Amino acid sequence: MNCFQAVILLIVLTFTRFAMAEGTLNVWPNLAPGETTSSMGSAQPAPANEQPPVTRIEGITKPTLTIHLANKPNGSGIVILPGGGFGKVVPDKEGTEAAAWLNDLGFAAFVLSYRTKQGSVEAGWERPLQDAQRAMALIRHRAGQWGLDQNRIGLLGFSAGGQVATRLLSAGEKLTYPAIDAVDHVSHWPNFVLLVYPWNIYDPGRRDLIEGISVPRNCPPTFLVHTDDDRSSSLGAILFYRGLKELGIPSELHVYGNGGHGYGLRAVQGSQISSWPNHAAHWLLRLQQN
Protein backbone atom coordinates (compact mmCIF):
# COMPACT_ATOMS: atom_id res chain seq x y z
CA MET A 1 0.00 0.00 0.00
CA ASN A 2 1.46 3.39 -1.00
CA CYS A 3 1.13 6.63 0.95
CA PHE A 4 -1.81 7.88 -1.11
CA GLN A 5 -3.76 4.64 -0.60
CA ALA A 6 -2.99 4.75 3.13
CA VAL A 7 -4.38 8.29 3.42
CA ILE A 8 -7.55 7.30 1.54
CA LEU A 9 -8.06 4.30 3.82
CA LEU A 10 -7.59 6.50 6.91
CA ILE A 11 -10.19 8.94 5.65
CA VAL A 12 -12.67 6.15 4.99
CA LEU A 13 -12.11 4.69 8.46
CA THR A 14 -12.57 8.14 10.01
CA PHE A 15 -15.79 9.13 8.28
CA THR A 16 -17.57 5.84 7.66
CA ARG A 17 -18.28 2.57 9.34
CA PHE A 18 -18.15 -0.63 7.35
CA ALA A 19 -18.03 -4.34 8.02
CA MET A 20 -14.61 -5.93 7.73
CA ALA A 21 -14.65 -8.96 5.46
CA GLU A 22 -14.06 -12.33 7.09
CA GLY A 23 -13.26 -13.93 3.77
CA THR A 24 -13.86 -13.78 0.03
CA LEU A 25 -15.66 -16.28 -2.20
CA ASN A 26 -15.26 -16.68 -5.93
CA VAL A 27 -18.71 -16.73 -7.48
CA TRP A 28 -17.66 -19.08 -10.30
CA PRO A 29 -15.29 -22.07 -9.98
CA ASN A 30 -13.44 -21.09 -13.17
CA LEU A 31 -14.01 -18.31 -15.70
CA ALA A 32 -17.44 -16.71 -15.50
CA PRO A 33 -19.78 -17.44 -18.44
CA GLY A 34 -18.51 -15.88 -21.65
CA GLU A 35 -15.32 -14.49 -20.06
CA THR A 36 -11.80 -14.94 -21.35
CA THR A 37 -10.10 -13.06 -18.49
CA SER A 38 -10.26 -13.19 -14.70
CA SER A 39 -9.86 -9.75 -13.12
CA MET A 40 -11.24 -8.37 -9.87
CA GLY A 41 -10.99 -4.92 -11.47
CA SER A 42 -9.33 -1.70 -10.38
CA ALA A 43 -10.44 1.36 -8.46
CA GLN A 44 -11.17 4.62 -10.24
CA PRO A 45 -9.46 7.69 -8.72
CA ALA A 46 -11.69 9.38 -6.17
CA PRO A 47 -12.70 12.98 -6.91
CA ALA A 48 -10.49 15.39 -4.96
CA ASN A 49 -13.43 17.05 -3.15
CA GLU A 50 -15.28 13.84 -2.23
CA GLN A 51 -15.45 13.44 1.56
CA PRO A 52 -15.59 10.72 2.57
CA PRO A 53 -14.43 9.15 -0.69
CA VAL A 54 -16.40 6.40 -2.41
CA THR A 55 -14.74 3.35 -3.93
CA ARG A 56 -15.65 2.65 -7.56
CA ILE A 57 -14.33 -0.56 -9.12
CA GLU A 58 -14.30 -1.01 -12.90
CA GLY A 59 -13.13 -3.77 -15.22
CA ILE A 60 -14.46 -6.67 -13.15
CA THR A 61 -14.52 -10.00 -15.01
CA LYS A 62 -14.06 -12.18 -11.90
CA PRO A 63 -17.02 -11.61 -9.56
CA THR A 64 -16.50 -12.19 -5.84
CA LEU A 65 -18.46 -12.16 -2.59
CA THR A 66 -17.04 -10.73 0.63
CA ILE A 67 -18.31 -12.39 3.81
CA HIS A 68 -19.49 -10.32 6.78
CA LEU A 69 -20.82 -12.29 9.76
CA ALA A 70 -22.85 -10.97 12.69
CA ASN A 71 -21.56 -11.16 16.26
CA LYS A 72 -25.06 -12.19 17.39
CA PRO A 73 -26.44 -14.10 14.38
CA ASN A 74 -30.15 -14.60 13.83
CA GLY A 75 -29.73 -17.36 11.23
CA SER A 76 -30.55 -15.16 8.23
CA GLY A 77 -28.29 -13.99 5.41
CA ILE A 78 -28.51 -11.26 2.78
CA VAL A 79 -26.67 -10.90 -0.51
CA ILE A 80 -25.97 -7.22 -1.27
CA LEU A 81 -25.87 -5.92 -4.85
CA PRO A 82 -24.19 -2.48 -4.89
CA GLY A 83 -24.87 0.12 -7.54
CA GLY A 84 -22.56 1.76 -10.04
CA GLY A 85 -24.48 2.09 -13.30
CA PHE A 86 -23.15 -1.29 -14.56
CA GLY A 87 -19.85 0.28 -15.64
CA LYS A 88 -18.52 0.08 -12.08
CA VAL A 89 -19.39 -1.32 -8.66
CA VAL A 90 -19.47 0.68 -5.40
CA PRO A 91 -18.49 -1.93 -2.78
CA ASP A 92 -18.31 0.32 0.29
CA LYS A 93 -21.01 3.03 0.25
CA GLU A 94 -23.54 0.53 -1.12
CA GLY A 95 -21.87 -2.63 0.17
CA THR A 96 -19.78 -2.92 3.31
CA GLU A 97 -21.54 0.00 5.02
CA ALA A 98 -24.85 -1.80 4.51
CA ALA A 99 -23.22 -5.04 5.70
CA ALA A 100 -22.24 -3.38 9.01
CA TRP A 101 -25.83 -2.23 9.52
CA LEU A 102 -27.18 -5.71 8.74
CA ASN A 103 -24.62 -7.35 11.02
CA ASP A 104 -25.86 -5.18 13.90
CA LEU A 105 -29.34 -6.60 13.24
CA GLY A 106 -28.03 -10.17 13.33
CA PHE A 107 -27.88 -10.81 9.58
CA ALA A 108 -24.88 -12.31 7.84
CA ALA A 109 -24.10 -10.17 4.78
CA PHE A 110 -22.39 -11.04 1.51
CA VAL A 111 -21.34 -8.16 -0.76
CA LEU A 112 -21.26 -9.07 -4.45
CA SER A 113 -18.78 -7.37 -6.76
CA TYR A 114 -20.46 -8.43 -9.99
CA ARG A 115 -19.04 -8.13 -13.48
CA THR A 116 -19.02 -4.67 -15.04
CA LYS A 117 -19.93 -3.62 -18.53
CA GLN A 118 -17.00 -3.84 -20.96
CA GLY A 119 -18.47 -2.72 -24.30
CA SER A 120 -21.10 -0.35 -25.65
CA VAL A 121 -23.27 -3.04 -27.27
CA GLU A 122 -24.12 -5.43 -24.44
CA ALA A 123 -26.92 -4.81 -21.97
CA GLY A 124 -25.21 -3.84 -18.74
CA TRP A 125 -27.49 -5.97 -16.53
CA GLU A 126 -27.01 -9.35 -18.24
CA ARG A 127 -23.76 -10.51 -16.63
CA PRO A 128 -24.61 -9.02 -13.20
CA LEU A 129 -27.88 -10.99 -13.32
CA GLN A 130 -25.97 -14.22 -13.92
CA ASP A 131 -23.62 -13.37 -11.07
CA ALA A 132 -26.52 -12.53 -8.74
CA GLN A 133 -28.35 -15.78 -9.48
CA ARG A 134 -25.17 -17.77 -8.92
CA ALA A 135 -24.34 -15.84 -5.72
CA MET A 136 -27.77 -16.48 -4.19
CA ALA A 137 -27.53 -20.20 -4.95
CA LEU A 138 -23.96 -20.35 -3.66
CA ILE A 139 -24.85 -18.79 -0.30
CA ARG A 140 -27.87 -21.09 0.08
CA HIS A 141 -25.75 -24.11 -0.94
CA ARG A 142 -23.20 -23.30 1.77
CA ALA A 143 -25.66 -21.93 4.35
CA GLY A 144 -24.74 -24.55 6.95
CA GLN A 145 -21.15 -23.31 6.95
CA TRP A 146 -22.31 -20.03 8.53
CA GLY A 147 -25.23 -21.41 10.54
CA LEU A 148 -27.83 -19.94 8.19
CA ASP A 149 -31.35 -21.18 7.52
CA GLN A 150 -31.66 -21.94 3.78
CA ASN A 151 -35.19 -20.51 3.91
CA ARG A 152 -34.03 -17.14 5.25
CA ILE A 153 -31.73 -15.86 2.52
CA GLY A 154 -32.57 -12.39 1.23
CA LEU A 155 -31.41 -9.94 -1.42
CA LEU A 156 -30.63 -6.21 -1.09
CA GLY A 157 -30.07 -4.15 -4.23
CA PHE A 158 -28.95 -0.52 -4.50
CA SER A 159 -29.43 1.50 -7.71
CA ALA A 160 -28.20 -0.62 -10.65
CA GLY A 161 -28.04 -3.52 -8.20
CA GLY A 162 -31.70 -2.84 -7.50
CA GLN A 163 -32.48 -3.19 -11.18
CA VAL A 164 -30.58 -6.49 -11.24
CA ALA A 165 -32.63 -7.66 -8.25
CA THR A 166 -35.89 -6.83 -10.03
CA ARG A 167 -34.69 -8.69 -13.12
CA LEU A 168 -33.81 -11.69 -10.99
CA LEU A 169 -37.35 -11.67 -9.62
CA SER A 170 -38.83 -11.23 -13.08
CA ALA A 171 -36.86 -14.22 -14.43
CA GLY A 172 -38.34 -16.46 -11.75
CA GLU A 173 -36.57 -19.75 -11.15
CA LYS A 174 -35.13 -19.80 -14.68
CA LEU A 175 -31.34 -19.63 -14.86
CA THR A 176 -29.89 -17.15 -17.35
CA TYR A 177 -26.79 -19.29 -17.91
CA PRO A 178 -26.14 -23.04 -18.41
CA ALA A 179 -25.86 -24.97 -15.13
CA ILE A 180 -22.29 -26.04 -14.45
CA ASP A 181 -22.31 -27.83 -11.09
CA ALA A 182 -24.35 -28.75 -8.00
CA VAL A 183 -24.65 -25.12 -6.90
CA ASP A 184 -26.77 -24.34 -9.95
CA HIS A 185 -29.31 -26.97 -8.91
CA VAL A 186 -29.94 -25.07 -5.67
CA SER A 187 -32.63 -22.38 -5.73
CA HIS A 188 -31.43 -18.81 -6.22
CA TRP A 189 -34.86 -17.45 -5.23
CA PRO A 190 -34.70 -14.92 -2.37
CA ASN A 191 -36.98 -15.27 0.64
CA PHE A 192 -37.24 -11.48 0.97
CA VAL A 193 -35.96 -8.47 -0.97
CA LEU A 194 -34.99 -4.85 -0.32
CA LEU A 195 -34.86 -2.45 -3.29
CA VAL A 196 -33.15 0.85 -2.51
CA TYR A 197 -33.57 3.47 -5.28
CA PRO A 198 -33.74 0.79 -8.02
CA TRP A 199 -32.22 2.43 -11.08
CA ASN A 200 -34.16 3.12 -14.28
CA ILE A 201 -36.87 0.50 -13.96
CA TYR A 202 -39.54 2.94 -15.20
CA ASP A 203 -40.14 3.50 -18.91
CA PRO A 204 -41.77 6.92 -19.48
CA GLY A 205 -42.71 5.96 -23.03
CA ARG A 206 -44.64 2.91 -21.86
CA ARG A 207 -45.71 4.63 -18.64
CA ASP A 208 -44.94 1.33 -17.04
CA LEU A 209 -42.05 -0.79 -15.80
CA ILE A 210 -39.32 -1.30 -18.39
CA GLU A 211 -39.52 -4.30 -20.67
CA GLY A 212 -38.31 -7.44 -18.94
CA ILE A 213 -39.39 -6.38 -15.45
CA SER A 214 -42.66 -7.44 -13.88
CA VAL A 215 -43.86 -8.59 -10.48
CA PRO A 216 -44.11 -12.40 -10.37
CA ARG A 217 -47.03 -14.01 -8.61
CA ASN A 218 -44.67 -15.73 -6.18
CA CYS A 219 -42.62 -12.62 -5.47
CA PRO A 220 -41.23 -12.62 -1.91
CA PRO A 221 -42.02 -9.82 0.55
CA THR A 222 -40.31 -6.64 -0.64
CA PHE A 223 -39.20 -3.35 0.95
CA LEU A 224 -38.73 -0.36 -1.37
CA VAL A 225 -37.11 3.06 -0.89
CA HIS A 226 -36.93 6.00 -3.30
CA THR A 227 -37.02 9.81 -3.35
CA ASP A 228 -39.30 12.15 -5.24
CA ASP A 229 -36.37 14.20 -6.61
CA ASP A 230 -34.39 11.20 -7.92
CA ARG A 231 -33.74 11.57 -11.67
CA SER A 232 -34.20 7.79 -11.81
CA SER A 233 -37.94 8.09 -11.35
CA SER A 234 -39.60 6.82 -8.21
CA LEU A 235 -42.46 5.69 -10.45
CA GLY A 236 -40.54 2.45 -11.01
CA ALA A 237 -40.59 1.65 -7.29
CA ILE A 238 -44.22 2.77 -7.05
CA LEU A 239 -45.35 0.56 -9.93
CA PHE A 240 -43.42 -2.41 -8.57
CA TYR A 241 -45.13 -1.87 -5.20
CA ARG A 242 -48.50 -1.61 -6.93
CA GLY A 243 -47.90 -5.01 -8.49
CA LEU A 244 -47.00 -6.44 -5.10
CA LYS A 245 -50.08 -4.92 -3.52
CA GLU A 246 -52.38 -6.24 -6.24
CA LEU A 247 -51.00 -9.74 -5.64
CA GLY A 248 -51.42 -9.46 -1.88
CA ILE A 249 -47.67 -9.81 -1.19
CA PRO A 250 -46.64 -8.24 2.16
CA SER A 251 -44.46 -5.26 1.26
CA GLU A 252 -43.57 -1.72 2.25
CA LEU A 253 -42.82 1.42 0.19
CA HIS A 254 -41.18 4.68 1.30
CA VAL A 255 -40.86 7.66 -1.06
CA TYR A 256 -39.07 10.61 0.56
CA GLY A 257 -39.55 14.16 -0.68
CA ASN A 258 -35.85 14.75 -1.32
CA GLY A 259 -32.47 13.11 -1.02
CA GLY A 260 -31.55 12.47 -4.65
CA HIS A 261 -29.82 9.23 -5.60
CA GLY A 262 -26.84 7.20 -4.44
CA TYR A 263 -26.92 8.04 -0.72
CA GLY A 264 -26.59 4.48 0.57
CA LEU A 265 -27.11 4.67 4.32
CA ARG A 266 -25.52 8.10 4.59
CA ALA A 267 -27.22 11.33 5.61
CA VAL A 268 -28.11 13.97 3.03
CA GLN A 269 -28.28 17.57 4.22
CA GLY A 270 -31.85 18.84 4.40
CA SER A 271 -33.36 15.38 3.91
CA GLN A 272 -34.80 12.69 6.18
CA ILE A 273 -33.55 9.95 3.84
CA SER A 274 -31.07 8.57 6.40
CA SER A 275 -34.04 7.30 8.41
CA TRP A 276 -34.82 4.59 5.86
CA PRO A 277 -32.57 1.97 7.56
CA ASN A 278 -34.67 2.32 10.73
CA HIS A 279 -37.86 1.56 8.80
CA ALA A 280 -36.14 -1.30 6.99
CA ALA A 281 -34.82 -2.73 10.27
CA HIS A 282 -38.33 -2.76 11.74
CA TRP A 283 -39.64 -4.46 8.59
CA LEU A 284 -36.83 -7.04 8.52
CA LEU A 285 -37.08 -7.97 12.19
CA ARG A 286 -40.87 -8.22 12.01
CA LEU A 287 -40.50 -10.45 8.96
CA GLN A 288 -38.09 -12.74 10.82
CA GLN A 289 -40.67 -13.25 13.55
CA ASN A 290 -43.31 -14.58 11.15
N, C-alpha and C positions, 0 to 999 in steps of 0.2 A: 504494500500500500504506500503510495507516494504522499507527500505533504498535503497536496490539494485534496486528495481523497480522504485523508485523515480529518481535515478541517470540515469537509462536507458531512462526514459521519458524525462529528462532534455536534454540528449544528442540528442535524436530524435528532440525535439523542437528547439535545437540550429542549427542542421545541415540540417534539412529538413523542408519543408512546406507541410502541409496536411490539408484537409478540416475536420473541426470538425463536428461530426455527430449531426444532429438535431433530431434524433430518430432512433429506430431500429424496423424492421418489421420481424415477423416470416414468413418464406416462406410457411409453411404448417400449417393448423389450429390445427393439432394434431401431431402424429408421422409421419415422412416422410415415403414414401412407402418402405416397407420391413424392417423398423427399429424397434427395441425393446427397444432402449434407446433414450434419448434426451439430448445430450451434445453439448455445443458450443465449445468444445475442449479446449486445453491448449497450451501455447506457448513453443516452444523448446528453450533451452538456446542459446543465441546469441554467436557466436564465439568471443573469447576475443579480437581479432585484427580487428574486423569488425567495421568500422567507416564511416558513422553512421550505427548503427545496423539495421537489418532487422527483422521484426516480422514474425515468421513462426508458424502457428497454425495447430496442428494435432489432430486427434481423433474427428473430427466434425461429429455428427450424427443429429444435429439440425441446419439446414441452416438458416441464417439470412441475411437481407439487412440493411445496414446503409444508412440513408438519408442525402444527402448533397445538400442544395438548394442554388441557385445563388442569389446574392444581386440584380442583374439586370436581371431577367429571360427573356429568349426569347421564352418560351413556349415549349421547347424541353427537353427531358430527355434521359439519357443513363444509361443502366445497365452495370456495370463493372465486368468482370470475371477475377480475379487475377490468376497468375500462382502458381506453387508449385509442379509440377510433380505428381499431384493427391494424393500424400501421405500427403500433407500439403497445406495450403493456405497462400499467402503472402498479407495481407490486407492493408499494408501501402505503400511499394515501388511500388506495382502494383495495388493499390486500392485508398486509401485516397489521395495520392500525385497526382494521375490522376484526382481525383474528384475535387481537388483545382484548377487544370488547367482548367477543364471543367467549373467549376463555374465562373471563370474569363471570360469565353466566353459566359456566359449566360445560360449554360445547367445545369439542375438539374442532379445530379449523385446519383446512388444507387449501393453501393459496395456489391457484393454477396460473402458471406463466405459459399461456397457450401460444401457438404459432402466429406470427404476424404476417401481414400481407406483403408479398414480395414484388408483385407486378401490378400493372394498371388494369389488366383484363379480368382477373379472377374476382369473384365475390369475396369480400373480406371476411365474411362470417363462416365460410364453408369449412376451413381447416380448424378454426376454434371450436366449431360445433363437434367435429370428430373428436377433438381433444377433450371436450367437456363430457361427451358421452363415455369415452374411455375412462376418464378420471372418476366419474361417479361410480362406474362398475368396479374400478380398481379399489376404491375406498370401501365399497360394500363387500367385495371379495375378501379383503383383508381386515374387515371390521373387528374380528376377534383379537387381532394383534394389539388393538388399542382399547379393548373392552367396550366396543360400540355395539349397539343394537342395530342389526341390518335393516330394521324397519323404522329407523329414526335417523336417516341420512338426508340432509337438506341441501339446498342450492341457493347461493346468494350472488346476484349479478349486479354490477355497477355499470351504468352507461352502455358501452358496446358489449360488455359482458352481460348486461341485462338483456340486450337484444339476442345474444347467443342463448341465454336461458329460455327466452320465449320461443326461440326456434327449436330448442330441445323439446320443450313441451309440445309444440305443434307437430313435431315428427313422431310423437308417441313412442312406442317401444321399438320402432324400426331403426336399425343401425344405419348410419350414413357412410359406412366403410365395411369392407369384407371382414368377417370375424377371423381372428388369427390364433386365439388360444382360449383357455378356460375362462379368463376374465370376461371375454366378450359374450359368454353365455350366462353371465350374471346381469340382473336388471340394472340399467342405468337410470331408472325412473326415480325422481326425488320424492320424498315423503312430504316435503313442504318447501316453499320457495319464497325468497325475498327479492323483489325487483326495485332497485334504487336508481331513479332517473334513467329508465331503459331508453336507449338512444335510438332515435329515428324509427320508431315502430308505427308511426302514423303517416298515412299517405294522404296529403291534402287533396290530391286529384280524385281519389276514390272516396274521400271523406270517411275512411275506414282504416283498419289496420293494414299494414303493408302486405303485399302478396307473400304467401308462405307462412304467415303468422295467424293463428286462430286459437281459440280457447277450446281444448279438448274436453270431452264429456267427463273424463276421469282425471281432470286436472287436480293436483293436490292443493291444499289450502295455500293461499298466496297473500303476501303483504307487499303493498306498493307505495312508493314515495316519489313525488315530483314537485316541481314549483311552477307557478303560473307564468313566471318570466323566463323560463328556460326556452332557448331557441329550438331545442329538440322538444316539440310540443307535448304538453301534458295530456293532450287528447289521446295519445297512444295508451298511457297508463289508465286513463278513464275508460276507454273502450274495452281494454282487457278486463278491467274490473267489472264493467257491465256484463261481459260474457260470463264471468265467474258468478255474478249475482243471479243472472238468468238461469244458470244451471244449479243454483242452490249450493255452491261450494263456499265453505266458510273462508272469508277473506276480509282484508282491511285496506283502505285507500286513504292516503294523506296527500293533499295538494296544498302546499304553502304559497302564500302570496308572493314571496320573493326569496331569492337565494341563488338563482342562476343554475349553473350546471357544474359538476365536477368537484363538489365540496367534500365528498367522502363523509367522514364523521366530524369534520372540522367546523368550527363556528364561522359564520359569515356576518360581517358587521351590518347591523340594521335588520337582521333576519332572525327568525326563530327556528331556522332549519336544523340547527344542531340538537334540537329536542327529538328528532325522529328516532334516534337509537333508544330513547326511553320508551316510546310507544312500541317500537319493534320488540324490545325486551319483554314488555308486558304481554304482547301477542305470542311471542315464542314460548315463554314460560307457561302461559295458560294452555297453549297447544300441547306442551309436554305432559300436562296433567290429565289430558283427555285420553 
